[in-house]
Amino acid sequence: MSKTFNGLGQFKNIESFIQVNTIKGFKYIDRAGELVNYFHDSDLIPQFSMGLNGLVVKQPKDKIEELKVTSQMVWAKFTKVDSLDMISDLFVKELKNILKILEIEEVVRIGWRNYLIYELSNKEGQEGFLQKIVSAKKMKASLLRFKLETEKDFDANLIIQPVIKNDDLKTHAILFDIDIFEGGKRDADEILKILKTFREYLANDDGFLSGLNDSF
């Protein structure tokens, strides 16, 4: 039986977010300035805002659109997604330096959220795609929410909705908003390994794509 989805190459990853929730991160209040200095590249002062609620740095490093550090978490946004491996490696590289400054050794939650776009030829194709997932003949799907059965140590939530790209062609597409996360206390040096398991679930035929193909 043919599969609708054969790989992540059929999607455009337009935005990606990684968040790590920290334990005993209140040294942020004392060391926020040191974090800004870390992102001070040569003579260029980083564009940032800082307060008790957190530090937000715009484009702190190449490929990172925005980064936020608070007493409870480290969060990063990526909009130029070359590959999932690139994102996880880059995030962990920066995270290690941030956690070292804050003297944080443990985290309590790791999450990775991706916005995947699947383009279709027209509105009819968009509506037909969604309707295949919904069996009710007299209802049209506009936004679908699912809790995915990962059969792993982590959980995943998925939102599917129709979108129109902001381009000259006004391309019709489906947005797959997938959020993968793992709770529980972990050593900071385990983060990259966990992100790799998330990446494998997203990309492998027996993971996220298998669940989508089962819908058709």
VOKESE-375257 format. One line per 3 residues: number of its first residue (from 1); their letters; for each residue x, y, z of N, C-alpha, C, CB. Coordinates in steps of 0.2 Angstrom, whole numbers, m for minus. Glycine has a CB too. Example, Ala and Ser with C-alpha at 12.3 -4.5 7.8 and 13.67 -1.06 7.14 Angstrom:
2
1 = as = 66,m28,39,62,m22,39,66,m16,39,57,m22,45 ~ 64,m11,35,68,m5,36,64,0,39,70,m3,29
***
This chain:
216
1 = msk = 4,m6,0,0,0,0,4,6,0,m5,0,6 ~ 3,11,m5,7,17,m5,6,21,1,5,21,m11 ~ 11,25,3,10,30,9,10,37,6,17,29,13
4 = tfn = 6,41,10,5,48,8,12,51,10,m1,51,12 ~ 15,50,16,21,53,18,27,48,18,20,56,25 ~ 32,50,14,38,46,14,44,49,17,39,44,7
7 = glg = 43,55,20,49,58,23,48,65,25,55,57,19 ~ 52,68,29,51,75,31,52,79,25,55,76,37 ~ 56,77,20,57,81,14,51,84,11,61,77,10
10 = qfk = 45,81,12,39,83,9,36,89,13,33,77,9 ~ 39,91,18,36,96,22,42,102,22,35,94,30 ~ 39,108,23,44,114,25,43,116,32,42,120,20
13 = nie = 49,115,35,49,117,42,50,124,43,55,113,46 ~ 45,128,44,45,135,44,47,138,51,39,138,42 ~ 46,135,56,48,137,63,49,131,68,43,142,66
16 = sfi = 54,132,72,56,127,77,57,130,83,62,122,74 ~ 55,127,89,56,130,96,59,124,100,50,133,98 ~ 64,126,104,66,121,109,66,124,116,73,118,108
19 = qvn = 63,121,121,63,124,128,66,119,133,56,126,129 ~ 70,121,137,72,117,143,70,120,149,80,115,143 ~ 66,117,154,65,120,160,70,118,165,58,117,162
22 = tik = 72,123,169,78,122,173,76,121,181,83,128,172 ~ 81,118,184,80,118,192,85,122,195,81,110,194 ~ 83,126,200,87,131,203,91,136,199,92,127,208
25 = gfk = 87,139,195,89,144,190,89,151,192,86,143,183 ~ 88,152,198,88,159,200,94,163,201,85,159,207 ~ 100,160,199,106,164,198,105,168,192,112,159,198
28 = yid = 100,167,188,99,172,182,99,179,184,92,170,178 ~ 95,180,190,94,187,192,101,190,194,90,187,199 ~ 106,186,196,113,189,198,117,189,191,116,185,203
31 = rag = 116,185,186,121,184,181,118,186,174,123,177,181 ~ 112,190,174,109,191,167,114,195,163,103,196,169 ~ 118,200,166,123,204,163,128,200,160,126,209,167
34 = elv = 130,195,163,135,190,161,133,186,155,138,185,166 ~ 127,185,155,124,181,149,124,186,143,116,179,150 ~ 122,193,144,123,197,138,130,198,136,120,204,141
37 = nyf = 135,198,140,142,198,138,143,192,134,146,199,144 ~ 141,186,136,142,180,132,140,181,125,138,174,135 ~ 134,185,124,132,185,117,134,192,113,124,186,117
40 = hds = 139,195,117,142,201,114,147,199,109,145,206,120 ~ 146,200,103,150,198,97,154,203,95,146,195,92 ~ 161,203,96,165,209,94,163,215,96,166,208,86
43 = dli = 162,220,91,160,227,93,152,228,93,163,232,89 ~ 149,222,91,141,223,91,138,221,97,139,218,85 ~ 134,226,100,131,225,106,124,221,104,129,231,110
46 = pqf = 123,215,107,117,212,106,110,216,107,116,205,109 ~ 105,214,103,99,218,104,95,213,109,95,218,97 ~ 94,216,115,91,213,120,86,217,124,96,209,124
49 = smg = 82,213,128,78,217,134,79,212,140,70,217,132 ~ 79,215,146,81,212,152,77,214,158,89,212,153 ~ 74,210,162,71,211,168,71,205,172,64,214,166
52 = lng = 67,206,178,67,200,183,63,194,179,63,203,189 ~ 59,196,175,55,190,171,59,187,166,49,193,168 ~ 65,189,164,69,186,159,73,190,155,65,181,155
55 = lvv = 78,187,151,82,190,146,80,188,139,89,189,148 ~ 78,192,135,77,191,128,82,194,123,69,193,126 ~ 85,189,119,90,192,115,88,190,108,97,188,116
58 = kqp = 88,195,103,86,194,96,92,192,92,83,201,93 ~ 92,187,88,97,184,84,104,184,88,97,189,78 ~ 104,181,93,110,180,97,116,177,93,109,177,104
61 = kdk = 114,172,89,119,168,85,116,167,78,121,162,89 ~ 120,165,73,118,164,67,113,158,67,123,162,62 ~ 107,158,64,102,153,64,97,153,70,105,146,64
64 = iee = 99,157,75,94,157,81,91,164,80,98,157,88 ~ 84,164,79,80,170,78,79,174,85,73,168,75 ~ 78,170,90,77,173,97,79,168,102,70,176,97
67 = lkv = 81,171,108,83,166,113,81,170,120,90,165,114 ~ 77,166,124,75,169,131,78,164,136,67,169,131 ~ 80,168,141,83,164,148,79,168,153,90,165,148
70 = tsq = 76,163,158,73,166,164,76,161,170,65,165,163 ~ 73,163,175,75,158,181,72,151,181,73,162,188 ~ 68,150,176,65,143,176,66,140,169,58,144,177
73 = mvw = 68,143,164,69,140,158,74,143,153,62,139,154 ~ 76,140,148,79,142,142,76,140,136,87,140,142 ~ 74,145,131,70,144,126,73,147,120,63,147,127
76 = akf = 73,144,114,75,147,108,71,146,102,82,144,106 ~ 71,150,97,66,150,91,71,150,85,61,156,91 ~ 69,146,80,73,145,74,68,146,68,77,138,74
79 = tkv = 70,150,63,66,151,58,69,149,51,64,158,57 ~ 76,148,51,80,145,46,82,138,47,86,150,44 ~ 77,133,46,78,127,48,82,123,42,72,123,50
82 = dsl = 88,122,42,92,118,37,90,110,39,99,119,37 ~ 91,108,45,90,101,47,88,101,54,96,97,45 ~ 85,96,56,83,95,64,90,94,68,79,89,65
85 = dmi = 95,90,65,101,89,68,105,96,69,105,84,64 ~ 104,100,64,108,107,65,105,110,71,107,111,58 ~ 98,110,71,95,114,77,97,111,84,87,114,76
88 = sdl = 96,105,84,98,102,91,105,103,93,96,94,91 ~ 110,102,88,117,103,90,118,110,92,121,101,84 ~ 115,115,88,116,122,89,113,124,96,113,126,84
91 = fvk = 107,122,97,104,123,104,108,121,109,97,121,104 ~ 110,115,109,114,112,115,121,115,116,115,104,114 ~ 124,117,110,130,121,111,129,127,115,133,122,104
94 = elk = 124,131,113,123,137,117,120,136,124,118,142,113 ~ 116,131,125,113,129,131,119,128,136,108,124,130 ~ 124,124,134,129,122,139,133,128,141,134,117,135
97 = nil = 134,133,137,137,139,140,133,143,144,139,143,134 ~ 126,143,143,121,147,147,121,143,154,114,147,144 ~ 120,137,154,119,133,160,126,134,164,118,126,159
100 = kil = 132,134,161,138,135,165,138,141,168,144,134,160 ~ 136,147,165,136,153,168,131,153,174,134,159,163 ~ 125,150,173,120,150,179,122,144,184,113,149,176
103 = eie = 127,140,183,128,135,187,122,130,188,131,137,194 ~ 119,128,183,114,124,183,116,117,180,108,126,178 ~ 114,112,184,117,105,182,111,100,180,121,102,188
106 = evv = 105,102,182,99,98,181,93,102,178,96,95,187 ~ 89,98,174,83,101,171,77,96,172,84,102,163 ~ 71,99,171,65,95,173,61,94,168,62,99,179
109 = rig = 62,97,162,57,96,156,61,98,150,51,100,157 ~ 60,94,144,63,96,138,58,95,133,69,91,136 ~ 57,101,129,52,101,124,55,103,117,46,105,126
112 = wrn = 52,101,112,54,103,105,48,103,101,59,98,102 ~ 46,109,98,40,110,94,42,113,87,36,116,98 ~ 39,110,82,40,111,75,33,113,71,44,105,72
115 = yli = 34,118,67,29,120,62,30,117,56,27,127,62 ~ 27,112,53,28,109,47,23,110,42,29,101,48 ~ 25,113,36,20,115,31,20,109,26,21,122,28
118 = yel = 14,107,24,13,102,18,9,106,13,9,96,21 ~ 12,108,7,8,112,2,4,107,m2,13,115,m2 ~ m2,111,m4,m7,107,m8,m8,112,m14,m13,105,m5
121 = snk = m11,109,m20,m12,113,m26,m18,118,m25,m14,108,m31 ~ m23,117,m21,m28,122,m21,m33,121,m15,m33,121,m27 ~ m38,125,m14,m42,124,m8,m46,118,m8,m47,130,m8
124 = egq = m48,115,m14,m51,109,m14,m47,103,m11,m54,107,m21 ~ m40,103,m13,m36,98,m11,m35,99,m3,m29,99,m14 ~ m35,105,m1,m34,106,6,m39,103,10,m33,114,8
127 = egf = m46,105,8,m52,102,11,m52,95,11,m58,106,9 ~ m50,92,5,m51,85,4,m46,81,9,m49,83,m3 ~ m40,84,10,m35,81,14,m37,81,21,m28,86,14
130 = lqk = m40,86,24,m43,86,31,m49,82,32,m45,93,33 ~ m53,81,26,m59,77,27,m57,70,27,m63,78,21 ~ m51,68,25,m49,61,25,m48,59,32,m43,59,21
133 = ivs = m46,63,37,m45,62,44,m51,62,48,m40,67,47 ~ m56,65,45,m63,66,49,m68,62,45,m65,73,50 ~ m71,57,49,m76,53,45,m83,56,45,m76,46,49
136 = akk = m84,61,49,m91,64,48,m92,67,41,m92,69,54 ~ m97,65,38,m99,68,31,m101,75,31,m103,63,27 ~ m105,77,36,m108,83,37,m104,88,41,m115,82,39
139 = mka = m98,87,42,m94,92,46,m87,93,42,m93,89,53 ~ m85,99,42,m79,100,39,m74,102,44,m79,106,34 ~ m68,99,43,m63,100,48,m59,107,47,m57,94,48
142 = sll = m58,110,53,m55,117,52,m49,117,57,m59,122,54 ~ m49,113,62,m43,113,67,m44,106,71,m43,119,72 ~ m39,102,70,m39,96,74,m33,95,79,m38,90,68
145 = rfk = m35,92,85,m30,91,90,m30,84,92,m32,96,96 ~ m24,82,93,m22,75,94,m17,74,99,m20,71,88 ~ m18,69,104,m12,67,108,m9,60,105,m15,65,115
148 = let = m3,60,103,0,55,99,2,49,103,5,57,95 ~ 1,43,101,4,37,105,11,36,102,m1,31,104 ~ 16,38,106,23,38,104,26,31,105,27,43,107
151 = ekd = 23,27,110,26,21,113,34,22,115,26,16,107 ~ 35,28,117,42,30,119,41,33,126,45,35,115 ~ 47,35,129,47,39,136,45,46,135,54,38,138
154 = fda = 43,48,130,41,55,129,34,56,126,46,59,124 ~ 31,61,127,24,62,124,24,67,118,19,65,130 ~ 19,67,114,18,72,109,11,74,108,21,69,102
157 = nli = 10,80,106,3,83,104,4,86,97,1,89,109 ~ m2,85,94,m2,87,87,m8,91,85,m1,81,82 ~ m7,97,82,m13,101,79,m12,102,72,m12,108,83
160 = iqp = m17,100,68,m18,101,61,m23,106,59,m19,94,58 ~ m21,110,55,m25,115,53,m24,118,46,m26,121,58 ~ m29,120,42,m27,123,35,m24,130,36,m34,123,31
163 = vik = m20,132,31,m17,138,31,m16,141,24,m10,139,35 ~ m15,147,23,m13,150,16,m7,154,17,m19,154,14 ~ m2,152,13,5,155,14,4,162,11,10,151,9
166 = ndd = 8,166,15,8,173,13,13,175,7,10,178,19 ~ 12,172,1,16,173,m5,11,175,m10,19,166,m6 ~ 14,176,m16,11,179,m22,5,174,m24,15,181,m27
169 = lkt = 7,168,m24,2,163,m26,m3,161,m21,6,156,m28 ~ m3,163,m15,m7,162,m9,m8,154,m9,m14,165,m10 ~ m3,151,m8,m3,144,m8,m7,141,m3,4,141,m8
172 = hai = m11,136,m4,m15,132,1,m10,127,4,m21,129,m2 ~ m11,126,10,m6,121,14,m10,118,20,0,124,15 ~ m7,113,23,m9,111,29,m3,112,34,m10,103,29
175 = lfd = m4,115,40,1,116,45,0,110,50,0,122,49 ~ 6,107,51,6,102,57,11,105,62,10,95,54 ~ 7,106,68,10,109,74,12,103,79,6,115,77
178 = idi = 18,101,79,19,95,83,24,97,89,22,89,79 ~ 22,95,95,25,97,101,27,91,105,21,102,106 ~ 34,89,105,36,83,108,40,85,115,41,79,104
181 = feg = 38,82,120,41,84,127,42,78,131,37,89,130 ~ 47,79,136,48,74,141,49,77,147,55,69,139 ~ 46,75,152,46,77,159,51,73,163,39,78,162
184 = gkr = 52,75,170,56,72,174,63,75,175,57,64,172 ~ 66,74,180,73,77,182,78,73,178,74,76,189 ~ 82,77,174,88,75,170,94,79,171,86,75,163
187 = dad = 100,75,170,106,79,170,106,83,164,112,74,171 ~ 110,89,164,110,93,158,114,90,153,113,100,160 ~ 118,86,154,122,83,149,118,77,145,129,80,152
190 = eil = 112,76,147,108,71,143,103,74,138,104,67,148 ~ 103,81,138,99,85,134,99,83,126,99,92,135 ~ 106,83,124,107,81,117,104,75,115,114,82,115
193 = kil = 105,70,119,103,63,118,96,63,117,106,58,123 ~ 92,66,122,85,66,122,82,70,115,82,70,128 ~ 85,75,113,83,79,107,84,74,101,87,85,106
196 = ktf = 89,70,101,90,65,96,85,60,95,97,62,96 ~ 82,58,101,77,53,101,70,57,98,75,50,108 ~ 69,63,100,64,67,97,64,67,89,63,74,100
199 = rey = 71,69,87,72,69,80,70,63,76,79,72,79 ~ 73,57,79,71,51,76,64,49,76,75,45,80 ~ 60,51,81,53,50,81,50,54,75,50,52,87
202 = lan = 52,60,74,49,64,69,51,62,62,52,72,69 ~ 57,59,61,59,58,54,58,50,52,66,59,54 ~ 58,46,57,57,39,55,50,37,53,59,35,61
205 = ddg = 50,32,48,44,29,46,39,26,51,45,24,40 ~ 42,23,56,38,20,62,37,25,67,42,14,64 ~ 38,32,66,36,37,71,30,41,69,42,41,73
208 = fls = 32,48,69,27,53,68,23,51,61,30,59,68 ~ 27,50,56,25,49,49,20,43,49,31,48,44 ~ 22,38,53,18,32,53,11,33,55,21,26,57
211 = gln = 10,38,61,4,40,63,0,43,58,5,44,69 ~ 3,48,54,0,51,49,m3,47,43,4,57,46 ~ 1,42,41,m1,38,36,m6,33,38,5,33,34
214 = dsf = m7,31,44,m12,27,46,m19,31,46,m11,25,54 ~ m19,37,45,m25,41,44,m28,41,37,m24,49,46 ~ m24,38,32,m27,38,25,m28,32,23,m21,42,21
***
